[in-house]
Amino acid sequence: MKIIMFGTNACKDCLEAVKALDERNADYMYLEFSESTANLKRFLKLRDTEPLFEEVKKKGAIGVPCFKLDDGTLTLDLQEVLDKL
């Protein structure tokens, strides 16, 4: 399974997710956006259009780490991703 992970190295949850994915030898692409405007724009487009982020935005949170699976599933739950590996 191919995974796209959106996140930032400034977020401890994102760093923990990277570590967990690495430990499982997961096939993933990490789109880190604190140093890439292109990755940030890609994430913001997703965040601004997906209902998954409505509660996150109401809380004033960012919504990372965010995972997009090759079957189209979009989730903020690392455990859900790990369970599918």
N, CA, C and O of each residue as an XYZ file, in Angstrom:
340
protein
N       0.842     -1.177      0.000
C       0.000      0.000      0.000
C       0.886      1.237      0.000
O       1.818      1.343      0.796
N       0.591      2.161     -0.888
C       1.309      3.429     -0.962
C       0.558      4.457     -0.115
O      -0.666      4.563     -0.192
N       1.296      5.200      0.682
C       0.724      6.192      1.590
C       1.362      7.540      1.297
O       2.572      7.637      1.094
N       0.538      8.571      1.279
C       1.048      9.943      1.252
C       0.771     10.519      2.628
O      -0.361     10.473      3.111
N       1.787     11.054      3.250
C       1.634     11.679      4.565
C       1.962     13.148      4.448
O       3.042     13.524      3.993
N       1.019     13.977      4.863
C       1.238     15.417      4.937
C       1.602     15.757      6.373
O       0.979     15.253      7.307
N       2.603     16.604      6.556
C       2.983     16.993      7.901
C       4.126     17.973      7.913
O       4.552     18.483      6.877
N       4.611     18.224      9.104
C       5.720     19.142      9.305
C       6.646     18.604     10.391
O       6.190     18.011     11.368
N       7.916     18.809     10.219
C       8.880     18.362     11.222
C       8.793     19.171     12.512
O       9.435     18.825     13.503
N       8.009     20.240     12.508
C       7.795     21.025     13.723
C       6.729     20.396     14.626
O       6.471     20.894     15.722
N       6.115     19.310     14.171
C       5.022     18.650     14.898
C       5.508     17.309     15.444
O       5.940     16.445     14.681
N       5.437     17.138     16.756
C       5.909     15.882     17.357
C       5.073     14.691     16.901
O       5.606     13.590     16.764
N       3.774     14.886     16.663
C       2.936     13.792     16.185
C       3.360     13.339     14.789
O       3.308     12.150     14.474
N       3.778     14.286     13.961
C       4.258     13.939     12.617
C       5.563     13.148     12.698
O       5.750     12.167     11.978
N       6.448     13.576     13.567
C       7.721     12.865     13.727
C       7.504     11.456     14.263
O       8.194     10.519     13.858
N       6.537     11.305     15.183
C       6.218      9.975     15.702
C       5.620      9.103     14.606
O       5.889      7.903     14.552
N       4.809      9.699     13.729
C       4.214      8.949     12.620
C       5.293      8.480     11.653
O       5.257      7.337     11.196
N       6.244      9.338     11.339
C       7.350      8.958     10.457
C       8.105      7.778     11.066
O       8.425      6.812     10.373
N       8.381      7.863     12.341
C       9.101      6.781     13.023
C       8.312      5.473     12.946
O       8.882      4.421     12.658
N       7.004      5.535     13.204
C       6.169      4.334     13.173
C       6.107      3.740     11.764
O       6.170      2.521     11.604
N       5.984      4.584     10.753
C       5.945      4.097      9.375
C       7.286      3.483      8.979
O       7.329      2.451      8.309
N       8.373      4.120      9.395
C       9.702      3.576      9.111
C       9.900      2.211      9.774
O      10.462      1.297      9.171
N       9.435      2.083     11.015
C       9.576      0.817     11.734
C       8.814     -0.313     11.050
O       9.188     -1.480     11.166
N       7.753      0.034     10.345
C       6.948     -0.962      9.618
C       7.415     -1.123      8.169
O       6.827     -1.889      7.405
N       8.465     -0.405      7.798
C       8.944     -0.421      6.410
C       7.835     -0.088      5.421
O       7.739     -0.688      4.351
N       7.010      0.866      5.788
C       5.876      1.269      4.954
C       6.362      1.997      3.710
O       7.385      2.681      3.725
N       5.608      1.833      2.641
C       5.875      2.534      1.393
C       5.107      3.859      1.452
O       3.906      3.899      1.185
N       5.800      4.929      1.798
C       5.114      6.208      1.945
C       5.959      7.356      1.400
O       7.181      7.272      1.279
N       5.244      8.429      1.080
C       5.885      9.663      0.660
C       5.491     10.725      1.697
O       4.307     10.961      1.934
N       6.479     11.349      2.298
C       6.235     12.368      3.319
C       6.315     13.724      2.653
O       7.379     14.146      2.198
N       5.180     14.404      2.600
C       5.137     15.751      2.038
C       5.227     16.749      3.187
O       4.217     17.232      3.699
N       6.433     17.035      3.567
C       6.746     17.951      4.671
C       6.577     19.368      4.146
O       7.178     19.733      3.136
N       5.757     20.172      4.829
C       5.430     21.468      4.242
C       6.019     22.685      4.942
O       5.787     23.804      4.484
N       6.752     22.527      6.002
C       7.302     23.727      6.641
C       8.444     24.330      5.829
O       8.790     25.497      6.013
N       9.026     23.541      4.936
C      10.118     24.055      4.105
C       9.781     24.013      2.618
O      10.642     24.275      1.778
N       8.517     23.683      2.287
C       8.124     23.576      0.886
C       6.777     24.250      0.659
O       5.744     23.758      1.112
N       6.796     25.362     -0.037
C       5.556     26.071     -0.343
C       4.641     25.200     -1.197
O       3.424     25.220     -1.012
N       5.206     24.440     -2.126
C       4.399     23.569     -2.981
C       3.660     22.514     -2.144
O       2.476     22.262     -2.369
N       4.354     21.902     -1.188
C       3.709     20.914     -0.324
C       2.659     21.564      0.567
O       1.609     20.972      0.815
N       2.927     22.768      1.049
C       1.961     23.487      1.870
C       0.702     23.796      1.065
O      -0.409     23.606      1.560
N       0.860     24.262     -0.151
C      -0.298     24.560     -0.998
C      -1.111     23.306     -1.268
O      -2.341     23.344     -1.248
N      -0.438     22.208     -1.516
C      -1.131     20.938     -1.763
C      -1.941     20.521     -0.536
O      -3.089     20.092     -0.659
N      -1.333     20.650      0.657
C      -2.034     20.304      1.884
C      -3.208     21.248      2.130
O      -4.297     20.791      2.478
N      -3.010     22.553      1.957
C      -4.083     23.511      2.217
C      -5.272     23.306      1.286
O      -6.418     23.477      1.700
N      -5.013     22.944      0.040
C      -6.109     22.660     -0.880
C      -6.929     21.486     -0.357
O      -8.159     21.524     -0.380
N      -6.256     20.455      0.108
C      -6.924     19.298      0.676
C      -7.697     19.684      1.931
O      -8.857     19.306      2.093
N      -7.059     20.427      2.805
C      -7.656     20.841      4.074
C      -8.865     21.740      3.860
O      -9.838     21.668      4.611
N      -8.806     22.575      2.850
C      -9.903     23.512      2.590
C     -11.096     22.872      1.895
O     -12.173     23.467      1.859
N     -10.933     21.676      1.345
C     -12.014     21.066      0.574
C     -12.566     19.767      1.158
O     -13.644     19.330      0.755
N     -11.868     19.154      2.078
C     -12.301     17.858      2.614
C     -13.068     18.016      3.933
O     -12.590     18.686      4.848
N     -14.250     17.404      4.033
C     -15.043     17.475      5.266
C     -14.321     16.920      6.493
O     -14.638     17.307      7.619
N     -13.362     16.025      6.295
C     -12.595     15.449      7.399
C     -12.006     16.531      8.309
O     -11.832     16.307      9.507
N     -11.705     17.688      7.748
C     -11.017     18.735      8.496
C     -11.951     19.733      9.194
O     -11.472     20.640      9.874
N     -13.256     19.586      9.041
C     -14.181     20.562      9.619
C     -14.010     20.703     11.132
O     -13.903     21.819     11.641
N     -13.982     19.583     11.853
C     -13.821     19.632     13.313
C     -12.436     20.145     13.697
O     -12.290     20.878     14.675
N     -11.441     19.765     12.939
C     -10.071     20.209     13.187
C      -9.998     21.731     13.108
O      -9.419     22.381     13.978
N     -10.589     22.286     12.061
C     -10.557     23.745     11.875
C     -11.336     24.457     12.969
O     -10.925     25.527     13.417
N     -12.460     23.881     13.410
C     -13.248     24.488     14.492
C     -12.433     24.589     15.782
O     -12.610     25.517     16.571
N     -11.538     23.619     15.983
C     -10.696     23.605     17.180
C      -9.466     24.491     17.033
O      -8.720     24.687     17.992
N      -9.254     25.026     15.834
C      -8.075     25.859     15.593
C      -6.810     25.048     15.388
O      -5.703     25.574     15.506
N      -6.970     23.765     15.080
C      -5.817     22.891     14.863
C      -5.455     22.856     13.376
O      -6.170     23.401     12.535
N      -4.348     22.213     13.075
C      -3.858     22.158     11.699
C      -4.392     20.935     10.961
O      -4.830     21.043      9.815
N      -4.359     19.778     11.607
C      -4.833     18.560     10.959
C      -3.720     17.699     10.401
O      -3.864     17.085      9.344
N      -2.614     17.658     11.114
C      -1.506     16.795     10.712
C      -1.082     15.953     11.907
O      -1.245     16.375     13.052
N      -0.550     14.791     11.657
C      -0.310     14.231     10.340
C      -1.619     13.821      9.672
O      -2.582     13.422     10.327
N      -1.619     13.932      8.370
C      -2.752     13.534      7.545
C      -2.241     12.493      6.553
O      -1.167     12.646      5.971
N      -3.016     11.446      6.371
C      -2.603     10.340      5.525
C      -3.615     10.131      4.406
O      -4.825     10.122      4.632
N      -3.096      9.964      3.203
C      -3.936      9.605      2.062
C      -3.443      8.254      1.557
O      -2.288      8.109      1.154
N      -4.342      7.265      1.584
C      -3.989      5.912      1.181
C      -4.290      5.709     -0.294
O      -5.061      6.461     -0.890
N      -3.680      4.694     -0.873
C      -3.835      4.479     -2.310
C      -5.256      4.096     -2.710
O      -5.600      4.162     -3.890
N      -6.094      3.694     -1.739
C      -7.495      3.395     -2.048
C      -8.376      4.641     -1.955
O      -9.596      4.560     -2.100
N      -7.740      5.803     -1.711
C      -8.469      7.058     -1.626
C      -8.852      7.467     -0.210
O      -9.317      8.585      0.009
N      -8.658      6.566      0.753
C      -8.971      6.880      2.147
C      -8.131      8.052      2.623
O      -6.925      8.102      2.381
N      -8.770      8.989      3.296
C      -8.095     10.127      3.906
C      -8.356     10.036      5.398
O      -9.508      9.956      5.825
N      -7.282     10.048      6.205
C      -7.450      9.895      7.647
C      -6.413     10.710      8.408
O      -5.334     11.018      7.901
N      -6.769     11.043      9.621
C      -5.857     11.712     10.550
C      -5.384     10.732     11.623
O      -4.687     11.120     12.561
N      -5.761      9.479     11.482
C      -5.527      8.448     12.493
C      -4.376      7.523     12.087
O      -4.534      6.668     11.216
N      -3.238      7.702     12.716
C      -2.072      6.869     12.426
C      -2.378      5.400     12.655
O      -1.956      4.556     11.865
N      -3.098      5.077     13.712
C      -3.389      3.669     14.005
C      -4.184      3.026     12.889
O      -3.962      1.860     12.561
N      -5.109      3.769     12.299
C      -5.876      3.248     11.162
C      -4.950      2.881     10.010
O      -5.141      1.860      9.350
N      -3.952      3.714      9.775
C      -2.978      3.448      8.719
C      -2.153      2.213      9.054
O      -1.979      1.330      8.214
N      -1.652      2.151     10.264
C      -0.823      1.018     10.684
C      -1.600     -0.285     10.625
O      -1.041     -1.324     10.277
N      -2.889     -0.241     10.961
C      -3.718     -1.452     10.928
C      -3.888     -1.976      9.498
O      -4.114     -3.170      9.302
N      -3.782     -1.098      8.507
C      -3.963     -1.512      7.119
C      -2.671     -1.996      6.472
O      -2.688     -2.518      5.357
N      -1.561     -1.826      7.166
C      -0.278     -2.282      6.597
C      -0.134     -3.785      6.691
O       0.880     -4.336      6.262
